[in-house]
């Protein structure tokens, strides 16, 4: 769950063996199994989250560490503060004990992108406001002098006419700052006291908690409330949550996929075994296959170049160029020497041997793909949870037959990359 001041899991997971009278037996059994490497995908089950939480609790040092571990068990998901990259390696080590170096597992898990408010963004009003008026905007500005775009606040108010003719003892509305005013989102849905009661939450405090997790209630509630929903329908649902110490407002995005309402996203991260010393580590490598529209980036780049615009294809200048060999029409690179030599207005290939021309063609591939990824990944980050991020870019080439190649780059700054290796034939 995302908080403005969120918790950072302070200890990178290390396998600790607890006292167990049968441990020596288990170790002997493990030793009889022959290690091997394998690559596959594994989706976490609800029981797996419990195991991950138990392993995290075993090495928890602070109260914050324990709270994060308990959150994994309660919500059966990861989040910005329940970080899969730090929590999953211990689980893999325990579960897949015979896999050794060079093994890779893509772990599929639920990701909770909820937004939790701190006290500064929780305002209380005793006035009756209308969501369609400017009263809320004025009230919030009177209490929050300055705000950044997309900053959020929620107002708790009493005696207000809230989305119906019914007056509630307590009601809520949340707002997002658009740079000028505080706006109530069109797809906002704030749970009311009657909504909690309809879900069977009849206790004095109408909220969710560790024992009443939102995922167990909200999908069914939205299915009953919006029986004619269409695939892609989405709401930002506001509710209160009690974490054992405090109650705070939370926003969750809930989406209808055509069959059911989903409260969590489905994400996947790859983990690679780096040998006995390092064990399993999160691998944030981004794998991407170029689409036909990506090749158009190079066509447009050549067209805009005062020096190289002559390398647009003579027959199809709108979607093909012959400097890098990119064709948005075919969605590939043309590697044929005859095509390059036949349209070389600046004479770069003159007097070169066939081997030297091939070297030029492959070097231009490296440069061309770099231009593409810096265009389509302008916000790429160089590190993910402290691990350098590599980009493996795969694409189709034609040289009388189609061959897929891959080039590997390292993200060195926000949206900047450097060449590492390739092109090599893709697996």
C-alpha positions in Angstrom: 0.0 0.0 0.0 1.5 3.3 -1.1 1.9 5.9 1.7 3.3 9.4 1.4 5.8 8.3 4.0 6.1 4.7 3.2 8.1 2.1 5.0 11.3 0.7 3.5 12.1 -2.9 4.2 15.4 -2.5 6.0 17.0 -5.9 5.5 17.6 -7.7 2.2 16.3 -11.2 2.6 18.9 -13.8 3.8 18.0 -17.4 4.5 18.2 -18.2 8.2 17.8 -21.7 9.5 15.7 -22.0 12.6 16.3 -24.7 15.1 14.7 -27.9 13.8 15.4 -31.4 15.1 14.9 -32.8 11.6 17.1 -30.2 9.9 20.1 -32.5 9.4 17.8 -35.1 7.8 16.5 -32.5 5.4 20.0 -31.4 4.5 21.1 -35.0 3.8 18.0 -35.4 1.5 18.7 -32.2 -0.3 22.3 -33.2 -0.8 21.2 -36.3 -2.7 19.4 -34.3 -5.3 21.4 -33.3 -8.4 21.4 -29.5 -9.0 20.3 -28.4 -12.5 19.3 -25.2 -14.2 15.9 -24.3 -15.6 13.9 -21.3 -16.8 10.2 -21.1 -16.2 7.3 -19.0 -15.0 5.6 -19.4 -11.6 2.5 -17.7 -10.3 2.3 -17.2 -6.5 -0.6 -18.8 -4.7 -2.3 -17.4 -1.5 -0.3 -19.9 0.5 2.9 -18.7 -1.1 2.3 -15.2 0.3 1.9 -16.7 3.8 5.2 -18.5 3.3 6.9 -15.3 2.1 5.6 -13.4 5.1 6.8 -16.1 7.5 10.3 -16.0 6.0 10.3 -12.2 6.2 9.2 -12.3 9.9 12.1 -14.6 10.6 14.6 -12.0 9.7 12.6 -8.9 10.7 14.7 -6.4 12.7 12.4 -3.5 13.3 8.7 -3.0 13.8 8.5 -1.6 10.3 10.0 -4.9 8.9 7.4 -6.9 10.8 4.6 -4.7 9.6 5.6 -5.2 6.0 5.8 -8.9 6.4 2.4 -9.0 8.0 1.1 -6.9 5.2 2.1 -9.5 2.7 0.2 -12.1 4.6 -2.9 -10.0 5.0 -3.1 -8.5 1.5 -1.7 -11.5 -0.4 0.2 -9.0 -2.7 3.2 -6.8 -3.0 3.3 -3.0 -3.2 5.6 0.0 -3.2 6.6 -0.8 0.4 6.1 -4.6 0.3 8.8 -5.0 -2.4 8.8 -8.2 -4.3 12.5 -7.8 -5.3 13.5 -8.0 -1.7 11.0 -10.5 -0.3 10.8 -13.2 -3.1 14.4 -14.5 -3.2 14.1 -16.3 0.2 10.9 -18.0 -1.0 12.5 -19.2 -4.2 15.5 -20.5 -2.3 13.3 -22.5 0.0 10.9 -23.7 -2.7 13.2 -24.6 -5.6 16.2 -26.0 -3.7 17.7 -28.0 -6.5 18.0 -25.2 -9.1 21.5 -23.9 -9.5 23.4 -21.1 -11.3 21.9 -19.8 -14.6 18.4 -20.8 -13.5 15.8 -18.1 -14.0 12.2 -17.9 -12.7 9.6 -15.3 -13.7 7.4 -14.8 -10.7 3.9 -13.6 -11.3 2.3 -11.8 -8.4 -0.4 -9.4 -7.4 0.6 -5.8 -7.1 -1.3 -3.4 -4.9 -1.1 0.2 -6.2 -3.4 1.7 -3.6 -2.7 5.2 -2.3 -2.9 5.9 1.4 -3.4 9.4 2.8 -1.4 10.9 5.7 -2.9 13.2 8.3 -1.9 16.4 6.4 -4.1 15.3 3.5 -7.1 14.4 5.7 -9.4 17.4 6.2 -12.5 17.5 8.4 -15.5 19.8 7.7 -18.8 20.3 9.5 -20.3 22.3 6.6 -22.6 20.9 4.0 -21.0 21.0 0.6 -22.1 20.0 -2.9 -19.7 18.0 -5.1 -20.9 20.0 -8.1 -20.0 23.4 -6.5 -16.7 25.2 -5.9 -17.2 24.9 -2.1 -14.8 22.0 -1.7 -12.1 23.7 -3.8 -12.3 26.8 -1.7 -12.3 24.8 1.5 -9.3 22.7 0.5 -7.3 25.8 -0.6 -8.1 27.5 2.7 -6.4 24.5 4.5 -3.7 23.6 2.0 -1.8 26.7 0.8 0.2 25.0 -2.0 0.1 21.7 -3.8 1.7 19.8 -6.6 -0.1 18.5 -9.7 -1.8 15.1 -8.9 -1.5 15.7 -5.2 -4.5 14.2 -3.4 -6.6 15.1 -0.4 -9.7 13.7 1.1 -12.4 15.5 3.1 -14.4 13.9 5.9 -17.6 15.8 6.4 -20.7 15.5 8.5 -24.4 16.1 7.6 -23.6 16.4 3.9 -26.0 15.5 1.1 -23.6 12.9 -0.4 -24.4 11.6 -3.9 -28.0 10.9 -2.9 -30.9 12.2 -0.8 -29.6 10.4 2.2 -27.7 12.3 4.9 -24.9 10.2 6.5 -23.3 10.7 9.9 -19.9 10.6 8.2 -19.1 10.8 4.6 -16.0 11.3 2.4 -14.9 12.7 -0.9 -11.4 12.8 -2.3 -9.9 15.3 -4.7 -6.9 15.6 -7.0 -5.1 18.9 -7.7 -4.9 19.7 -11.5 -2.5 22.6 -11.1 -5.2 25.1 -10.6 -8.1 23.6 -8.8 -9.0 20.6 -6.7 -11.1 18.2 -8.8 -13.3 15.4 -7.8 -12.6 12.5 -10.3 -15.5 11.5 -12.6 -14.8 7.8 -11.8 -14.5 8.3 -8.0 -16.5 6.0 -5.7 -16.4 6.7 -2.0 -17.8 4.0 0.2 -20.6 5.0 2.5 -21.7 3.6 5.8 -24.6 1.9 4.0 -22.1 0.3 1.6 -20.1 -1.2 4.4 -23.3 -2.6 5.9 -24.3 -4.1 2.6 -21.0 -5.9 2.5 -21.7 -7.4 6.0 -19.4 -5.1 7.9 -21.8 -4.1 10.7 -19.2 -3.5 13.4 -19.1 -0.1 15.1 -16.2 0.9 13.0 -17.1 0.8 9.3 -13.7 0.2 7.6 -11.4 -2.5 6.3 -8.5 -4.0 8.3 -6.2 -7.0 8.4 -9.1 -9.2 9.3 -11.4 -7.6 6.7 -9.2 -7.1 3.6 -10.6 -5.1 0.7 -10.0 -7.8 -1.9 -12.4 -10.1 -0.1 -15.2 -7.5 -0.3 -14.9 -5.0 -3.1 -14.9 -7.2 -6.2 -18.2 -8.8 -5.1 -19.6 -5.4 -4.0 -18.9 -3.8 -7.4 -20.3 -6.9 -9.3 -23.6 -6.4 -7.4 -23.5 -2.6 -7.7 -22.6 -2.4 -11.4 -24.2 -5.5 -13.0 -24.0 -4.1 -16.5 -20.3 -3.1 -16.4 -18.3 -3.3 -19.6 -14.7 -4.5 -20.0 -12.4 -1.7 -19.1 -14.7 0.1 -16.7 -12.7 1.4 -13.9 -13.3 3.2 -10.6 -11.1 4.9 -8.0 -12.7 3.6 -4.8 -12.1 5.3 -1.5 -12.4 3.5 1.8 -11.0 3.7 5.3 -8.5 1.2 6.5 -7.3 0.3 10.1 -3.8 -1.1 10.3 -3.9 -2.1 14.0 -2.8 1.3 15.2 -4.3 4.0 13.0 -7.2 4.5 10.6 -6.6 6.3 7.3 -8.1 6.9 3.9 -7.1 4.8 1.0 -7.8 4.9 -2.8 -7.7 1.7 -4.8 -8.2 1.4 -8.6 -10.7 -1.4 -9.3 -11.1 -2.6 -13.0 -13.6 -4.8 -14.7 -11.8 -7.1 -17.2 -15.0 -8.4 -18.8 -15.4 -11.3 -16.3 -14.7 -9.9 -12.9 -13.6 -6.9 -10.9 -9.9 -6.8 -10.2 -8.5 -4.8 -7.3 -4.9 -5.7 -7.9 -2.7 -5.5 -11.0 -0.8 -8.7 -12.1 2.9 -8.1 -12.4 5.9 -10.3 -13.0 9.6 -10.0 -12.0 12.4 -12.2 -13.1 14.8 -13.7 -10.5 18.1 -15.3 -11.5 20.4 -17.7 -9.6 23.8 -16.1 -9.6 25.8 -18.9 -8.0 26.3 -20.3 -4.5 27.7 -17.0 -3.1 24.9 -14.7 -4.3 22.0 -17.1 -4.7 18.8 -15.8 -6.1 18.6 -12.1 -7.0 16.0 -9.9 -8.6 16.8 -9.3 -12.3 15.1 -6.1 -13.6 16.2 -6.7 -17.2 13.6 -5.3 -19.6 13.0 -7.5 -22.7 11.3 -5.8 -25.6 10.5 -6.8 -29.2 10.4 -3.9 -31.7 7.0 -3.2 -33.3 6.5 -1.9 -36.8 5.7 1.5 -35.4 9.1 1.6 -33.7 10.9 1.4 -37.0 9.0 4.5 -38.1 11.1 6.4 -35.5 14.2 5.8 -37.6 12.4 6.7 -40.8 11.4 10.0 -39.3 14.8 10.6 -37.8 16.5 10.2 -41.2 13.8 12.4 -42.8 14.6 15.2 -40.3 18.4 14.9 -40.7 19.9 17.6 -42.9 22.9 15.2 -43.6 21.2 11.8 -44.1 17.7 12.6 -45.5 19.0 11.3 -48.9 18.9 7.8 -47.4 15.1 7.7 -47.5 14.0 4.8 -49.7 13.5 6.1 -53.2 10.3 4.1 -53.7 8.8 4.2 -50.2 10.2 7.3 -48.5 7.2 7.6 -46.1 8.0 4.3 -44.2 11.4 3.0 -45.3 15.0 4.3 -45.1 18.2 2.6 -46.1 20.9 4.0 -43.8 19.8 1.9 -40.8 17.7 -0.3 -43.1 14.5 0.3 -41.1 11.1 -0.4 -42.7 7.9 0.4 -40.8 6.0 -1.3 -43.5 7.7 -4.7 -43.0 8.6 -4.1 -39.4 12.2 -5.1 -39.8 15.7 -4.1 -40.8 16.9 -4.9 -44.4 20.4 -6.2 -44.1 21.0 -6.9 -47.8 24.2 -5.3 -49.1 22.7 -4.8 -52.5 20.1 -2.5 -51.1 22.6 -0.4 -49.1 25.1 -0.1 -52.0 22.3 0.8 -54.4 21.3 3.9 -52.3 24.4 5.3 -50.7 24.4 9.0 -51.7 27.3 10.0 -49.4 29.4 7.1 -50.6 30.1 5.6 -47.1 30.3 2.1 -48.5 32.5 2.9 -51.5 35.6 0.8 -51.9 34.7 -1.3 -48.8 34.9 -5.1 -48.9 31.9 -7.3 -48.3 33.1 -8.0 -44.7 33.6 -4.3 -44.0 30.1 -3.5 -45.4 28.6 -6.1 -43.1 30.5 -4.5 -40.1 29.0 -1.1 -41.1 25.5 -2.6 -41.4 25.7 -4.2 -37.9 27.2 -1.1 -36.3 24.3 1.0 -37.7 21.9 -1.5 -36.1 23.4 -0.8 -32.7 23.1 3.0 -33.3 19.6 2.7 -34.8 18.1 0.6 -32.0 19.7 3.0 -29.5 17.8 5.9 -31.1 14.6 3.9 -30.9 14.8 2.9 -27.3 15.8 6.4 -26.2 12.6 7.5 -27.9 10.2 4.9 -26.5 11.7 4.7 -23.0 12.3 8.3 -22.1 11.7 7.7 -18.4 13.7 4.5 -18.1 15.4 4.3 -14.7 19.0 3.0 -14.4 18.4 1.1 -11.2 15.5 -1.0 -9.8 15.8 -1.7 -6.1 19.5 -1.0 -6.3 20.1 -3.4 -9.3 21.3 -2.0 -12.7 18.7 -2.3 -15.4 19.5 -3.8 -18.7 17.4 -3.7 -21.9 17.4 -6.6 -24.3 15.9 -5.5 -27.6 14.9 -8.1 -30.1 14.0 -7.4 -33.7 13.5 -8.9 -37.1 16.1 -8.6 -39.9 15.9 -9.7 -43.5 18.8 -10.8 -45.6 17.2 -13.2 -48.0 15.6 -14.8 -45.0 14.2 -13.6 -41.7 16.4 -13.8 -38.6 15.7 -12.3 -35.1 18.5 -10.6 -33.5 19.0 -9.2 -29.9 21.1 -6.2 -28.7 21.7 -5.6 -25.0 21.9 -2.1 -23.6 22.5 -0.8 -20.1 20.4 2.1 -18.8 22.9 4.6 -17.5 20.6 7.5 -16.6 17.0 8.5 -16.9 16.2 7.6 -20.5 19.8 7.2 -21.6 21.5 3.9 -22.6 24.9 2.5 -23.6 25.7 -0.5 -25.8 26.7 -3.7 -24.0 26.7 -6.5 -26.5 25.1 -7.8 -29.7 23.6 -8.1 -32.1 23.4 -11.9 -31.6 20.8 -14.4 -32.9 17.9 -14.4 -30.6 17.0 -17.6 -28.8 
